[in-house]
């Protein structure tokens, strides 16, 4: 791999260990020959996002506003591509 990579913004924390596991897998599966060939990543771990399952099944608090706020924050921090 050569050239400039886009920066990946990862919204995690909804299952606090899931974001860390995603980054572990991303690193393990990236075909990089050196540290410098890995993808630049910004992680925002926000365990305060309202529960998505509760919102869908039992009319719990809508998580959409918090998700949008966090995704926009990642973009403002320089993320070119977003993952949740």
KOLTI-917949 format. One record per residue: residue number from 1; residue in three letters; x, y, z of N, C-alpha, C in turn. Coordinates in steps of 0.2 Angstrom, whole numbers, plus 2048, in hexadecimal, padded with zeros to 3 digits. Example, Ala and Ser with C-alpha at 12.3 -4.5 7.8 and 13.67 -1.06 7.14 Angstrom:
BEGIN
{pos = 1	code = ala	n.px = 842	n.py = 7E4	n.pz = 827	ca.px = 83E	ca.py = 7EA	ca.pz = 827	c.px = 842	c.py = 7F0	c.pz = 827}
{pos = 2	code = ser	n.px = 840	n.py = 7F5	n.pz = 823	ca.px = 844	ca.py = 7FB	ca.pz = 824	c.px = 840	c.py = 800	c.pz = 827}
***
This chain:
BEGIN
{pos = 1	code = unk	n.px = 804	n.py = 7FA	n.pz = 800	ca.px = 800	ca.py = 800	ca.pz = 800	c.px = 804	c.py = 806	c.pz = 800}
{pos = 2	code = unk	n.px = 803	n.py = 80B	n.pz = 7FC	ca.px = 806	ca.py = 811	ca.pz = 7FC	c.px = 801	c.py = 817	c.pz = 7FB}
{pos = 3	code = unk	n.px = 803	n.py = 81D	n.pz = 7FC	ca.px = 7FF	ca.py = 823	ca.pz = 7FB	c.px = 7FC	c.py = 825	c.pz = 801}
{pos = 4	code = unk	n.px = 7F8	n.py = 82A	n.pz = 800	ca.px = 7F4	ca.py = 82D	ca.pz = 806	c.px = 7EE	c.py = 829	c.pz = 807}
{pos = 5	code = unk	n.px = 7ED	n.py = 828	n.pz = 80E	ca.px = 7E6	ca.py = 825	ca.pz = 810	c.px = 7E1	c.py = 82A	c.pz = 812}
{pos = 6	code = unk	n.px = 7DB	n.py = 828	n.pz = 811	ca.px = 7D6	ca.py = 82C	ca.pz = 814	c.px = 7D6	c.py = 82A	c.pz = 81B}
{pos = 7	code = unk	n.px = 7D3	n.py = 82F	n.pz = 81F	ca.px = 7D2	ca.py = 82E	ca.pz = 827	c.px = 7CC	c.py = 82B	c.pz = 828}
{pos = 8	code = unk	n.px = 7CC	n.py = 825	n.pz = 82C	ca.px = 7C6	ca.py = 822	ca.pz = 82E	c.px = 7C3	c.py = 824	c.pz = 835}
{pos = 9	code = unk	n.px = 7BD	n.py = 826	n.pz = 835	ca.px = 7BA	ca.py = 828	ca.pz = 83C	c.px = 7B6	c.py = 822	c.pz = 83E}
{pos = 10	code = unk	n.px = 7B7	n.py = 820	n.pz = 844	ca.px = 7B3	ca.py = 81A	ca.pz = 847	c.px = 7AF	c.py = 81D	c.pz = 84C}
{pos = 11	code = unk	n.px = 7A9	n.py = 81C	n.pz = 84C	ca.px = 7A4	ca.py = 81D	ca.pz = 852	c.px = 7A3	c.py = 817	c.pz = 856}
{pos = 12	code = unk	n.px = 7A6	n.py = 816	n.pz = 85B	ca.px = 7A5	ca.py = 810	ca.pz = 860	c.px = 7A2	c.py = 812	c.pz = 866}
{pos = 13	code = unk	n.px = 7A3	n.py = 80D	n.pz = 86B	ca.px = 7A0	ca.py = 80E	ca.pz = 872	c.px = 799	c.py = 80B	c.pz = 873}
{pos = 14	code = unk	n.px = 796	n.py = 809	n.pz = 86E	ca.px = 790	ca.py = 806	ca.pz = 86F	c.px = 791	c.py = 7FE	c.pz = 86F}
{pos = 15	code = unk	n.px = 793	n.py = 7FC	n.pz = 875	ca.px = 796	ca.py = 7F6	ca.pz = 876	c.px = 79D	c.py = 7F8	c.pz = 877}
{pos = 16	code = unk	n.px = 7A0	n.py = 7FB	n.pz = 87C	ca.px = 7A6	ca.py = 7FE	ca.pz = 87D	c.px = 7AC	c.py = 7FA	c.pz = 87A}
{pos = 17	code = unk	n.px = 7AC	n.py = 7F4	n.pz = 87A	ca.px = 7B2	ca.py = 7F0	ca.pz = 878	c.px = 7B1	c.py = 7EF	c.pz = 870}
{pos = 18	code = unk	n.px = 7AC	n.py = 7F0	n.pz = 86D	ca.px = 7AB	ca.py = 7EF	ca.pz = 866	c.px = 7AF	c.py = 7F4	c.pz = 862}
{pos = 19	code = unk	n.px = 7B0	n.py = 7FA	n.pz = 864	ca.px = 7B4	ca.py = 7FF	ca.pz = 860	c.px = 7BC	c.py = 7FC	c.pz = 860}
{pos = 20	code = unk	n.px = 7BE	n.py = 7FA	n.pz = 866	ca.px = 7C5	ca.py = 7F8	ca.pz = 867	c.px = 7C6	c.py = 7F2	c.pz = 863}
{pos = 21	code = unk	n.px = 7C1	n.py = 7ED	n.pz = 863	ca.px = 7C1	ca.py = 7E7	ca.pz = 85E	c.px = 7C1	c.py = 7E9	c.pz = 857}
{pos = 22	code = unk	n.px = 7BD	n.py = 7EE	n.pz = 855	ca.px = 7BD	ca.py = 7F0	ca.pz = 84E	c.px = 7C4	c.py = 7F2	c.pz = 84C}
{pos = 23	code = unk	n.px = 7C7	n.py = 7F6	n.pz = 850	ca.px = 7CE	ca.py = 7F9	ca.pz = 84F	c.px = 7D3	c.py = 7F3	c.pz = 84F}
{pos = 24	code = unk	n.px = 7D3	n.py = 7EE	n.pz = 853	ca.px = 7D7	ca.py = 7E9	ca.pz = 853	c.px = 7D7	c.py = 7E5	c.pz = 84D}
{pos = 25	code = unk	n.px = 7D1	n.py = 7E4	n.pz = 84A	ca.px = 7D0	ca.py = 7E0	ca.pz = 844	c.px = 7D2	c.py = 7E4	c.pz = 83E}
{pos = 26	code = unk	n.px = 7D0	n.py = 7EA	n.pz = 83E	ca.px = 7D3	ca.py = 7EF	ca.pz = 839	c.px = 7DA	c.py = 7EF	c.pz = 838}
{pos = 27	code = unk	n.px = 7DE	n.py = 7EF	n.pz = 83E	ca.px = 7E5	ca.py = 7EF	ca.pz = 83D	c.px = 7E7	c.py = 7E8	c.pz = 83B}
{pos = 28	code = unk	n.px = 7E5	n.py = 7E3	n.pz = 83E	ca.px = 7E7	ca.py = 7DC	ca.pz = 83C	c.px = 7E6	c.py = 7DA	c.pz = 835}
{pos = 29	code = unk	n.px = 7E0	n.py = 7DD	n.pz = 832	ca.px = 7DE	ca.py = 7DB	ca.pz = 82B	c.px = 7E1	c.py = 7E0	c.pz = 826}
{pos = 30	code = unk	n.px = 7E4	n.py = 7E6	n.pz = 828	ca.px = 7E7	ca.py = 7EA	ca.pz = 823	c.px = 7ED	c.py = 7E8	c.pz = 820}
{pos = 31	code = unk	n.px = 7ED	n.py = 7E7	n.pz = 819	ca.px = 7F4	ca.py = 7E5	ca.pz = 816	c.px = 7F9	c.py = 7EA	c.pz = 816}
{pos = 32	code = unk	n.px = 7FC	n.py = 7EB	n.pz = 81C	ca.px = 801	ca.py = 7F0	ca.pz = 81C	c.px = 808	c.py = 7ED	c.pz = 81E}
{pos = 33	code = unk	n.px = 80D	n.py = 7F0	n.pz = 81A	ca.px = 814	ca.py = 7ED	ca.pz = 81B	c.px = 817	c.py = 7F1	c.pz = 821}
{pos = 34	code = unk	n.px = 815	n.py = 7F7	n.pz = 823	ca.px = 818	ca.py = 7FB	ca.pz = 828	c.px = 812	c.py = 7FF	c.pz = 82C}
{pos = 35	code = unk	n.px = 814	n.py = 802	n.pz = 831	ca.px = 80F	ca.py = 806	ca.pz = 835	c.px = 80C	c.py = 80B	c.pz = 831}
{pos = 36	code = unk	n.px = 810	n.py = 80F	n.pz = 82D	ca.px = 80E	ca.py = 814	ca.pz = 829	c.px = 809	c.py = 813	c.pz = 824}
{pos = 37	code = unk	n.px = 808	n.py = 80C	n.pz = 822	ca.px = 804	ca.py = 80A	ca.pz = 81D	c.px = 7FD	c.py = 809	c.pz = 820}
{pos = 38	code = unk	n.px = 7FC	n.py = 809	n.pz = 826	ca.px = 7F5	ca.py = 808	ca.pz = 829	c.px = 7F1	c.py = 80E	c.pz = 828}
{pos = 39	code = unk	n.px = 7EA	n.py = 80D	n.pz = 829	ca.px = 7E5	ca.py = 812	ca.pz = 828	c.px = 7E5	c.py = 817	c.pz = 82E}
{pos = 40	code = unk	n.px = 7E5	n.py = 81E	n.pz = 82D	ca.px = 7E4	ca.py = 822	ca.pz = 832	c.px = 7DD	c.py = 821	c.pz = 835}
{pos = 41	code = unk	n.px = 7DC	n.py = 821	n.pz = 83C	ca.px = 7D6	ca.py = 820	ca.pz = 83F	c.px = 7D5	c.py = 825	c.pz = 845}
{pos = 42	code = unk	n.px = 7CF	n.py = 827	n.pz = 845	ca.px = 7CC	ca.py = 82B	ca.pz = 84B	c.px = 7C7	c.py = 827	c.pz = 84E}
{pos = 43	code = unk	n.px = 7C7	n.py = 825	n.pz = 854	ca.px = 7C2	ca.py = 822	ca.pz = 858	c.px = 7BE	c.py = 826	c.pz = 85D}
{pos = 44	code = unk	n.px = 7B8	n.py = 827	n.pz = 85C	ca.px = 7B4	ca.py = 82A	ca.pz = 861	c.px = 7B0	c.py = 825	c.pz = 864}
{pos = 45	code = unk	n.px = 7B1	n.py = 823	n.pz = 86B	ca.px = 7AE	ca.py = 81E	ca.pz = 86E	c.px = 7A9	c.py = 821	c.pz = 873}
{pos = 46	code = unk	n.px = 7A2	n.py = 821	n.pz = 871	ca.px = 79D	ca.py = 824	ca.pz = 875	c.px = 798	c.py = 81F	c.pz = 878}
{pos = 47	code = unk	n.px = 799	n.py = 81D	n.pz = 87E	ca.px = 794	ca.py = 818	ca.pz = 881	c.px = 78E	c.py = 81B	c.pz = 883}
{pos = 48	code = unk	n.px = 78D	n.py = 822	n.pz = 883	ca.px = 787	ca.py = 825	ca.pz = 885	c.px = 782	c.py = 826	c.pz = 87F}
{pos = 49	code = unk	n.px = 783	n.py = 823	n.pz = 879	ca.px = 77E	ca.py = 823	ca.pz = 874	c.px = 778	c.py = 81F	c.pz = 877}
{pos = 50	code = unk	n.px = 772	n.py = 821	n.pz = 876	ca.px = 76C	ca.py = 81D	ca.pz = 879	c.px = 76C	c.py = 816	c.pz = 875}
{pos = 51	code = unk	n.px = 76A	n.py = 811	n.pz = 879	ca.px = 769	ca.py = 80B	ca.pz = 876	c.px = 765	c.py = 80A	c.pz = 870}
{pos = 52	code = unk	n.px = 768	n.py = 807	n.pz = 86B	ca.px = 765	ca.py = 807	ca.pz = 864	c.px = 75F	c.py = 801	c.pz = 865}
{pos = 53	code = unk	n.px = 760	n.py = 7FC	n.pz = 868	ca.px = 75B	ca.py = 7F7	ca.pz = 868	c.px = 755	c.py = 7F9	c.pz = 86C}
{pos = 54	code = unk	n.px = 757	n.py = 7FC	n.pz = 872	ca.px = 751	ca.py = 7FF	ca.pz = 876	c.px = 74D	c.py = 804	c.pz = 872}
{pos = 55	code = unk	n.px = 750	n.py = 808	n.pz = 86E	ca.px = 74C	ca.py = 80D	ca.pz = 86A	c.px = 748	c.py = 809	c.pz = 865}
{pos = 56	code = unk	n.px = 74B	n.py = 804	n.pz = 862	ca.px = 747	ca.py = 800	ca.pz = 85D	c.px = 741	c.py = 7FC	c.pz = 85F}
{pos = 57	code = unk	n.px = 743	n.py = 7F8	n.pz = 865	ca.px = 73E	ca.py = 7F4	ca.pz = 868	c.px = 739	c.py = 7F6	c.pz = 86D}
{pos = 58	code = unk	n.px = 73B	n.py = 7FB	n.pz = 870	ca.px = 737	ca.py = 7FE	ca.pz = 876	c.px = 736	c.py = 805	c.pz = 876}
{pos = 59	code = unk	n.px = 737	n.py = 808	n.pz = 870	ca.px = 736	ca.py = 810	ca.pz = 870	c.px = 73A	c.py = 813	c.pz = 875}
{pos = 60	code = unk	n.px = 740	n.py = 811	n.pz = 876	ca.px = 745	ca.py = 815	ca.pz = 87A	c.px = 747	c.py = 81B	c.pz = 876}
{pos = 61	code = unk	n.px = 74C	n.py = 81E	n.pz = 87A	ca.px = 74F	ca.py = 825	ca.pz = 877	c.px = 752	c.py = 824	c.pz = 870}
{pos = 62	code = unk	n.px = 750	n.py = 828	n.pz = 86C	ca.px = 753	ca.py = 828	ca.pz = 865	c.px = 75B	c.py = 82A	c.pz = 865}
{pos = 63	code = unk	n.px = 75F	n.py = 825	n.pz = 863	ca.px = 766	ca.py = 826	ca.pz = 863	c.px = 768	c.py = 82A	c.pz = 85D}
{pos = 64	code = unk	n.px = 764	n.py = 82C	n.pz = 858	ca.px = 766	ca.py = 82F	ca.pz = 852	c.px = 769	c.py = 836	c.pz = 853}
{pos = 65	code = unk	n.px = 767	n.py = 83A	n.pz = 857	ca.px = 76A	ca.py = 841	ca.pz = 858	c.px = 771	c.py = 840	c.pz = 85B}
{pos = 66	code = unk	n.px = 772	n.py = 83B	n.pz = 85F	ca.px = 779	ca.py = 83B	ca.pz = 862	c.px = 77E	c.py = 837	c.pz = 85D}
{pos = 67	code = unk	n.px = 77B	n.py = 833	n.pz = 859	ca.px = 77F	ca.py = 830	ca.pz = 854	c.px = 781	c.py = 835	c.pz = 84F}
{pos = 68	code = unk	n.px = 77D	n.py = 839	n.pz = 84D	ca.px = 77E	ca.py = 83E	ca.pz = 848	c.px = 783	c.py = 843	c.pz = 84B}
{pos = 69	code = unk	n.px = 782	n.py = 845	n.pz = 851	ca.px = 787	ca.py = 84A	ca.pz = 854	c.px = 78E	c.py = 847	c.pz = 854}
{pos = 70	code = unk	n.px = 78F	n.py = 840	n.pz = 856	ca.px = 795	ca.py = 83D	ca.pz = 856	c.px = 798	c.py = 83C	c.pz = 84F}
{pos = 71	code = unk	n.px = 794	n.py = 83B	n.pz = 84A	ca.px = 797	ca.py = 83A	ca.pz = 844	c.px = 799	c.py = 841	c.pz = 841}
{pos = 72	code = unk	n.px = 796	n.py = 846	n.pz = 842	ca.px = 798	ca.py = 84D	ca.pz = 840	c.px = 79E	c.py = 84F	c.pz = 844}
{pos = 73	code = unk	n.px = 79F	n.py = 84D	n.pz = 84A	ca.px = 7A5	ca.py = 84E	ca.pz = 84E	c.px = 7AB	c.py = 84B	c.pz = 84B}
{pos = 74	code = unk	n.px = 7AA	n.py = 844	n.pz = 849	ca.px = 7B0	ca.py = 841	ca.pz = 846	c.px = 7B2	c.py = 844	c.pz = 83F}
{pos = 75	code = unk	n.px = 7AD	n.py = 846	n.pz = 83B	ca.px = 7AE	ca.py = 84A	ca.pz = 835	c.px = 7B2	c.py = 850	c.pz = 836}
{pos = 76	code = unk	n.px = 7B0	n.py = 854	n.pz = 83C	ca.px = 7B3	ca.py = 85A	ca.pz = 83D	c.px = 7BA	c.py = 859	c.pz = 840}
{pos = 77	code = unk	n.px = 7BC	n.py = 853	n.pz = 842	ca.px = 7C2	ca.py = 851	ca.pz = 844	c.px = 7C7	c.py = 84F	c.pz = 83F}
{pos = 78	code = unk	n.px = 7C4	n.py = 84E	n.pz = 839	ca.px = 7C8	ca.py = 84D	ca.pz = 833	c.px = 7C7	c.py = 846	c.pz = 830}
{pos = 79	code = unk	n.px = 7C1	n.py = 842	n.pz = 832	ca.px = 7C0	ca.py = 83C	ca.pz = 82F	c.px = 7BD	c.py = 83D	c.pz = 828}
{pos = 80	code = unk	n.px = 7C0	n.py = 839	n.pz = 823	ca.px = 7BD	ca.py = 839	ca.pz = 81C	c.px = 7B8	c.py = 834	c.pz = 81B}
{pos = 81	code = unk	n.px = 7B8	n.py = 82E	n.pz = 81F	ca.px = 7B4	ca.py = 829	ca.pz = 81E	c.px = 7B2	c.py = 827	c.pz = 825}
{pos = 82	code = unk	n.px = 7AB	n.py = 825	n.pz = 826	ca.px = 7A8	ca.py = 823	ca.pz = 82D	c.px = 7A6	c.py = 81C	c.pz = 82D}
{pos = 83	code = unk	n.px = 7A7	n.py = 819	n.pz = 833	ca.px = 7A5	ca.py = 813	ca.pz = 835	c.px = 7A2	c.py = 813	c.pz = 83C}
{pos = 84	code = unk	n.px = 79C	n.py = 80F	n.pz = 83C	ca.px = 799	ca.py = 80E	ca.pz = 843	c.px = 799	c.py = 807	c.pz = 845}
***
